[in-house]
């Protein structure tokens, strides 16, 4: 892979030891990926922020790199950490854990990476544009950027994202290229997908179908359309997040909806060499239901909730007080907007806690005493049992809210209708 004159100078140390190390990492990854050159990126999102995930070795790695003196040369943002930086004490986190989490954040800030601490940076920072090249790391953010916005990014690892931030470059291969964005499989959908939780179940199925494709999976979906009301963005977000979780899908095309499929749908569809059909989501709903009893908390906002999603939750609650606590995970920037408008106060009066800077998947749930969760997120339902040992009632937001207000039962009725699951 060839480096430009400027890139070679960075490798030689023109921007300091940290940037030289970064260019060395990117050049090696570019050769592995078959890239011929680098591409300039307009923004970066860095994963590996939660101390729960990276531990002492990860923290030491970040501190050592931060000590080499180089800083980000493009806007760079952090994925969620393991603690709400403002509410950690009231939520029940230990001071020791929060101290270690702050050390992770400070090391990244020393590298010039902003503490946005969100998996949905498109809700908190200037939104990228169609065709922009990015170096984003979190799986759902990557899928959303590629599919819904039409930007171009591979899924970066934590170190490669930092390297991209320090150089403003990433290797040009796979989803940065036209050929790498062609669909591999046409997915015909023959069942209704009305809600965001249904979209998550569909994404879970599609991800599983493509997970064994040796070429990697890029689906072209037909026969389904997102809602046209205010839930449209949440629906698209849930679809991609679940696909990314169950099948490492970084891009999907939805006929007539997503930018590239709307502009050249027939040509894209013709490129796919495989065709599958999804007739039902019932098995997916059963697989995503792992409840071990009454949920300790309802968890919404995986990926992080937008301001519109917070407003919709308020409308579902309609002033009623939830008996079971409702935690909604969001970016601090979104929480601040909700506070300024009075929305946060109204939600709090209904039993809602707005949690920022972290996520239900990467927070240390054992410290909270949480062993069962109800959620409308297929991504969370996929990860929580294996990552946290937590049981999940996978339910639509509408049904979960009604159960939270009534105090139960949380049945996961889609799963129970097929003969599995346990009411709680």
C-alpha positions in Angstrom: 0.0 0.0 0.0 1.4 3.4 -1.0 1.5 6.3 1.4 1.3 9.9 0.2 4.2 12.3 0.9 2.3 13.7 3.9 1.4 10.3 5.3 5.0 9.1 4.9 6.1 12.2 6.9 3.7 11.4 9.7 5.1 7.9 9.8 8.5 9.4 10.1 7.5 11.4 13.1 6.4 14.8 11.7 3.4 15.0 14.1 5.0 13.2 17.1 5.5 9.7 18.2 1.8 9.0 18.9 0.9 9.9 15.3 3.8 7.9 13.9 2.6 4.9 15.8 -0.9 5.5 14.5 0.3 5.6 10.9 2.2 2.4 11.4 -0.9 0.7 12.6 -3.0 2.0 9.7 -0.5 1.0 7.1 -0.4 -2.6 8.5 -4.2 -2.8 8.6 -4.4 -1.4 5.1 -2.1 -4.1 3.7 -4.1 -6.8 5.5 -7.3 -5.3 4.1 -5.9 -5.1 0.5 -6.1 -1.3 0.4 -4.0 0.6 -2.2 -4.1 3.9 -0.4 -5.6 5.9 2.5 -8.7 8.0 2.5 -9.2 11.2 4.5 -11.9 10.9 7.1 -14.2 13.7 8.4 -14.8 12.2 11.8 -13.9 9.4 14.1 -15.7 7.4 16.8 -13.6 5.5 19.3 -14.8 2.3 21.1 -13.2 0.5 24.0 -14.2 3.2 26.5 -15.9 1.3 29.3 -13.4 0.3 32.0 -15.6 -2.8 32.6 -14.6 -4.0 29.1 -10.9 -2.9 28.8 -9.7 -3.3 32.4 -6.3 -2.3 33.7 -4.4 -3.5 30.6 -6.5 -1.4 28.3 -6.2 1.7 30.5 -2.4 1.3 30.6 -2.3 1.0 26.8 -4.3 4.3 26.4 -2.2 6.1 29.0 1.0 5.1 27.3 -0.2 6.2 23.9 -1.5 9.5 25.3 1.9 10.2 26.8 3.5 10.2 23.3 2.2 13.7 22.6 0.0 13.5 19.6 -3.6 14.7 19.3 -6.6 14.1 17.1 -6.5 16.2 13.8 -10.2 15.6 13.0 -13.3 15.6 15.2 -13.2 12.4 17.3 -15.8 11.2 19.7 -16.0 8.5 22.5 -18.4 5.6 22.6 -20.2 5.0 26.0 -18.2 4.3 29.1 -19.3 2.3 32.1 -20.8 5.0 34.3 -23.0 8.0 34.2 -20.5 10.8 35.2 -23.2 12.8 37.0 -25.6 10.2 38.5 -23.2 7.4 39.3 -23.6 7.7 43.1 -27.4 7.8 43.1 -27.5 4.8 40.7 -25.4 2.8 43.1 -21.9 2.6 41.4 -18.8 2.3 43.5 -16.3 5.2 43.7 -13.5 2.8 42.8 -15.1 1.8 39.5 -15.9 5.4 38.6 -12.4 6.6 39.4 -11.0 4.0 37.0 -13.6 5.0 34.4 -12.5 8.6 34.7 -8.9 7.7 34.1 -9.9 6.0 30.8 -11.8 9.1 29.7 -8.9 11.4 30.7 -6.4 9.4 28.7 -8.7 9.6 25.6 -9.2 13.3 26.2 -5.4 13.8 26.3 -5.4 12.3 22.8 -7.9 15.0 21.7 -11.0 12.7 21.7 -14.2 14.4 22.9 -16.1 12.8 25.8 -19.4 12.5 24.0 -19.8 9.0 25.4 -22.6 7.9 23.1 -23.2 5.1 20.6 -25.3 7.4 18.5 -23.1 10.3 17.8 -25.4 11.4 15.0 -27.8 12.6 17.8 -25.2 14.6 19.7 -22.7 16.1 17.2 -22.9 17.5 13.6 -24.3 14.7 11.5 -22.1 13.4 8.7 -23.2 13.8 5.1 -23.9 11.4 2.3 -20.6 10.2 0.9 -18.4 11.3 3.8 -15.7 8.9 4.8 -15.6 8.2 8.5 -13.7 6.0 10.9 -16.4 4.9 13.3 -16.1 1.9 15.7 -19.4 1.1 17.4 -21.3 -1.5 15.4 -24.7 0.1 15.4 -23.3 3.6 14.7 -21.3 2.1 11.7 -24.5 0.4 10.4 -26.6 3.6 10.8 -23.9 5.8 9.2 -23.5 3.5 6.2 -27.1 2.6 5.6 -29.3 5.5 6.7 -27.0 8.4 6.2 -25.0 7.0 3.3 -21.6 7.9 4.7 -18.8 5.4 4.3 -17.0 3.6 7.2 -15.7 0.2 8.1 -16.1 -0.9 11.6 -12.9 0.2 13.3 -11.3 -1.4 16.3 -10.5 0.8 19.3 -6.8 1.2 18.4 -7.4 1.7 14.7 -10.1 4.4 15.5 -7.6 6.3 17.7 -5.0 5.9 14.9 -7.5 7.4 12.4 -8.1 10.3 14.8 -4.4 11.1 15.2 -3.8 11.0 11.4 -7.1 11.9 9.8 -6.8 8.8 7.6 -8.0 5.3 7.3 -7.2 2.6 4.7 -9.5 2.7 1.7 -11.1 -0.8 1.4 -14.4 -2.7 1.8 -17.1 -0.2 2.7 -15.1 2.8 1.6 -15.3 1.5 -2.0 -18.1 1.3 -4.5 -17.5 -2.4 -5.0 -17.4 -3.1 -1.3 -20.9 -1.7 -0.8 -22.7 -4.0 -3.3 -25.3 -6.3 -1.7 -24.5 -10.0 -1.4 -28.0 -11.2 -0.5 -31.6 -10.2 -1.4 -33.8 -10.6 1.6 -37.5 -10.8 0.8 -39.6 -10.0 3.9 -43.0 -11.6 4.0 -44.3 -10.6 7.4 -45.4 -7.3 9.1 -42.7 -5.3 10.8 -44.7 -2.4 12.4 -42.7 -1.4 15.5 -39.1 -0.7 16.4 -38.9 -4.0 18.4 -40.2 -5.8 15.3 -37.5 -4.2 13.2 -35.0 -5.3 15.8 -36.3 -8.9 15.6 -36.0 -8.7 11.8 -32.5 -7.4 12.0 -31.6 -10.2 14.4 -32.9 -12.8 11.8 -31.1 -11.1 8.9 -27.8 -10.9 10.8 -28.0 -14.6 11.6 -28.8 -15.5 8.0 -25.7 -13.6 6.8 -23.3 -14.5 9.6 -22.1 -17.6 7.8 -21.5 -15.9 4.4 -17.8 -16.1 3.8 -17.8 -12.9 1.8 -19.4 -11.0 4.5 -23.1 -10.0 4.5 -24.7 -6.9 2.9 -28.4 -7.4 2.6 -30.8 -5.8 0.1 -34.2 -5.9 1.9 -37.5 -5.9 0.0 -41.1 -6.1 1.0 -40.9 -4.0 4.1 -41.1 -0.3 4.8 -40.4 1.7 7.9 -43.2 3.7 9.5 -43.8 7.2 8.1 -44.5 8.8 11.5 -42.0 9.9 14.2 -40.9 6.4 14.9 -39.2 6.0 11.5 -35.7 6.8 12.7 -36.0 4.6 15.8 -37.2 1.7 13.5 -34.2 2.1 11.1 -31.8 2.3 14.0 -33.2 -0.8 15.7 -33.0 -2.8 12.4 -29.4 -2.0 11.8 -28.3 -2.3 15.4 -29.7 -5.9 15.7 -28.2 -6.8 12.3 -24.8 -5.6 13.4 -25.0 -7.5 16.7 -26.1 -10.9 15.4 -24.2 -10.9 12.1 -21.6 -8.1 12.1 -23.5 -6.4 9.3 -22.0 -2.9 8.6 -24.4 -1.9 5.8 -27.9 -2.7 4.7 -29.9 -1.5 1.7 -33.7 -1.1 2.1 -35.4 -0.8 -1.2 -36.7 2.7 -2.0 -35.6 3.9 1.5 -31.9 4.0 2.2 -29.9 6.5 0.0 -28.1 4.1 -2.3 -31.1 1.8 -2.7 -33.4 4.7 -3.4 -31.0 6.1 -6.1 -30.1 2.8 -7.8 -32.2 0.0 -6.3 -32.5 -2.3 -9.4 -28.8 -2.2 -10.1 -27.9 -2.9 -6.5 -30.4 -5.8 -6.3 -29.0 -7.4 -9.4 -25.5 -7.5 -7.9 -26.7 -9.9 -5.1 -26.0 -13.6 -5.9 -28.2 -15.1 -3.2 -31.8 -14.8 -2.2 -33.5 -15.7 1.1 -37.0 -15.1 2.5 -38.2 -14.2 6.0 -41.8 -15.3 6.6 -42.0 -14.9 10.4 -40.3 -13.2 13.4 -41.8 -15.5 16.1 -38.7 -17.7 16.4 -36.5 -14.6 16.8 -38.7 -13.2 19.5 -38.5 -16.5 21.4 -34.7 -16.6 21.1 -34.4 -13.0 22.3 -36.6 -13.8 25.4 -34.5 -15.1 28.3 -36.3 -13.7 31.3 -35.5 -15.2 34.7 -38.2 -13.4 36.6 -39.7 -10.0 37.2 -37.5 -7.3 35.6 -35.6 -5.0 38.0 -35.7 -2.3 35.4 -37.0 -1.4 31.9 -34.1 -0.3 29.7 -34.7 1.8 26.6 -32.1 3.5 24.5 -29.9 0.8 23.0 -28.7 2.4 20.8 -29.0 5.7 22.6 -32.3 7.4 22.4 -32.9 10.6 20.5 -34.9 13.6 21.8 -37.9 12.5 19.6 -37.7 9.1 21.3 -37.9 10.7 24.7 -40.9 12.7 23.6 -42.6 9.5 22.4 -42.0 7.8 25.7 -43.6 10.7 27.5 -46.7 10.3 25.3 -46.9 6.5 26.0 -46.7 7.2 29.8 -49.3 10.0 29.5 -48.5 11.3 33.0 -48.8 7.9 34.7 -46.2 6.8 37.2 -44.3 3.6 36.5 -44.2 1.0 39.3 -41.1 -0.6 37.8 -38.2 1.8 37.2 -37.6 2.9 33.6 -34.0 3.7 32.6 -33.5 5.5 29.3 -29.9 5.6 28.0 -29.0 8.6 25.9 -26.2 11.1 25.1 -25.5 13.8 27.6 -26.1 16.4 24.9 -29.6 15.0 24.4 -30.2 14.8 28.2 -29.3 18.5 28.5 -31.8 19.4 25.8 -34.5 17.4 27.6 -33.7 19.2 30.8 -33.9 22.7 29.2 -37.2 22.0 27.6 -38.7 20.5 30.8 -39.1 17.1 29.2 -36.6 15.5 31.6 -38.6 16.7 34.7 -41.8 15.4 33.3 -40.3 12.0 32.6 -38.7 11.9 36.1 -42.2 12.5 37.6 -43.3 9.3 35.8 -40.5 7.2 37.2 -38.0 7.6 34.3 -34.3 8.0 34.9 -32.3 9.5 32.0 -28.9 7.8 32.1 -26.1 9.3 30.0 -22.5 8.4 29.2 -23.1 4.7 29.5 -25.2 1.9 28.1 -27.1 -1.1 29.4 -24.7 -3.4 27.6 -21.4 -2.0 28.9 -22.4 -0.7 32.4 -21.5 -3.0 35.4 -25.0 -4.3 36.1 -23.9 -6.5 38.9 -23.0 -3.3 40.9 -26.6 -2.1 40.3 -28.0 -5.4 41.6 -29.7 -5.9 38.3 -30.4 -9.5 37.2 -33.4 -9.1 34.9 -34.2 -6.5 32.3 -37.2 -5.7 30.1 -36.3 -4.0 26.8 -37.5 -3.3 23.3 -33.9 -3.5 22.0 -33.0 -6.7 20.1 -29.4 -5.6 20.3 -29.5 -5.5 24.1 -31.5 -8.8 24.3 -28.8 -10.4 22.2 -25.9 -9.2 24.2 -27.1 -9.1 27.8 -27.4 -12.8 28.6 -23.9 -13.6 27.4 -22.1 -10.4 28.3 -23.8 -9.7 31.7 -25.5 -13.0 32.7 -28.8 -11.0 32.8 -32.2 -12.3 31.8 -34.2 -10.4 29.3 -37.9 -9.9 28.6 -37.9 -8.8 25.0 -41.0 -6.7 24.5 -42.3 -3.8 22.4 -41.9 -0.5 24.1 -45.7 0.0 24.1 -46.3 -3.3 26.0 -43.4 -2.8 28.3 -44.6 0.7 29.4 -48.1 -0.6 30.1 -46.6 -3.4 32.2 -44.3 -1.0 34.1 -47.3 1.2 35.0 -49.4 -1.8 36.1 -46.5 -3.4 38.0 -46.5 -6.5 35.6 -46.8 -9.0 34.3 -44.0 -8.8 31.8 -44.8 -11.7 29.6 -42.9 -11.1 26.4 -46.2 -12.0 24.8 -44.7 -12.7 21.4 -42.5 -15.4 22.9 -45.2 -16.8 25.1 -47.7 -17.0 22.2 -45.3 -19.6 20.7 -45.1 -21.6 23.9 -41.9 -20.4 25.5 -40.9 -17.8 28.1 -42.1 -17.2 31.7 -44.3 -14.4 32.8 -42.8 -12.2 35.5 
